[in-house]
Amino acid sequence: MSPNNLLTVSHSPHVFGSESVQKIMYRVLLAMVPAFAVSLIFFGVGALIVTGVAVVSCLVFEYLIARFLLKVKPTLWDGSAAVTGVLLAFNVPSNLPVWMIVVGSLVAIGIAKMSFGGLGKNPFNPALAGRIFLLVSFPVQMTSWPKAVESRFAYLDATTGATPLGIMKEGLKNGQPMVDLLKDIPDYGQMFLGNMSGSLGEISALALLLGGLYLLIKKVITWHIPVSILSTVVLFTGLMWLINPDKFADPLFHLLAGGVILGAIFMATDMVTSPMTPVGQIIFGVGIGLITCLIRLFGAYPEGVSFAILIMNAFVPLIDKYVKPKRFGEVVKHG
C-alpha cells in the first residue's frame, strides 16, 4: 500500500457533519456571554481582570507549547483555548491574584490538555483540572469569596464572605438548625439572579440556563447530561430533605447554590471528555450528580461538582466500551 493510501485512525468521537471545531467553540463562547455579563454586574473590575488574564494566559500557553515544544501548527483561533480560559475564570473567585490565574492556566493548557496531544486527546476537562490544582495548592485564596455588589470596584482588597453552600456546611457542623441557617443566606430570587458570593460564572442560574438553551437550540449539546445531573441532584437531595429537613437543605437550594448548573451545562458536556452515546451520557450524568451530592452532604468540601466531573471523566473510556450502539450489519438473534 502506498503512503498516499494509508488510513489514519484518530481518537473518538468520529462524527461527520457540517460543523467545525471553531464554529462549535465560538457558539460556546457566545452562550457564556450572559453569565459573564452578570459577573460584571455583581463583581465588576475583578470579573474583568480575572477573565481577561485567564483567556490571554490560555491562548499564550497553547501557542508557545504547540509552536516550540510539540512543534505543531498552533490551533490558536479554533476557540478551544479561549473556552478553557473563560471556564477557568468562571470557577475561581473574582479577587484571585493574577499570578495564580496564570499558574492555573498553565496547568489547564500545559498539563491537562497539551501534554496529552492537544484538543480531542485530553481525558480530563482542562479548566476543571486547573481549578482543582489551584484549590489544593492555594485553598485560602480559592475560598475567599468577594461579596456581590459590594466588591464591584475593588479587586485584591474586595470585601469577602462565605457562599451559601459554605454557610450551610459550617452551620450544620456547628449544630445550627436549617431554619436558622436559611436566614443567613440570600433568598432564592437573589440566588436565581446571581446576587450572592461565589465563583464568577456560577452565581446566576438564569444566565446559565439562557446559555444552555442557546446551546440546545444550536445542537452543540444534548439534554442527556444536563438533565441527568440536575435530576439526580434533585432526587438525592430531595430524599435527604424529606428524611431530615432540619439537617438537609431542599433541592431548590442545591440547584441554585454552587456550580451544579454551570458544571451540568458547560463542563460536563465537553464532547472530548464525555461519553459518545445517549445512554452513556445519562450514566455519566447520574454519576456526576451522585458524587456531587455525596461530597456536598457528607464530605469535607461544601462543593463537589468539579471533583465529580473529573472523577467521571476517568470512567468515560469504560462507559464507551460497555455502552455501544449496535454495529451496522450486526445480526440479531431472535428466540
Secondary structure by P-SEA (a helix, b strand, c coil): cccccbbbbbccccccccccaaaaaaaaaaaaaaaaaaaaacccaaaaaaaaaaaaaaaaaaaaaaccccccccccccaaaaaaaaaaaaaccccccaaaaaaaaaaacccccccccccccccccaaaaaaaaaaaacccccccccccccccccccccbbbbcaaaaaaaaaaacccaaaaaaacccaaaaaacccccccccccaaaaaaaaaaaaaacccccaaaaaaaaaaaaaaaaaaaacccccccaaaaaacccaaaaacccccccccccccaaaaaaaaaaaaaaaaaaaccccccccaaaaaaaaaaaaaaaaacccccccbbbbbcc
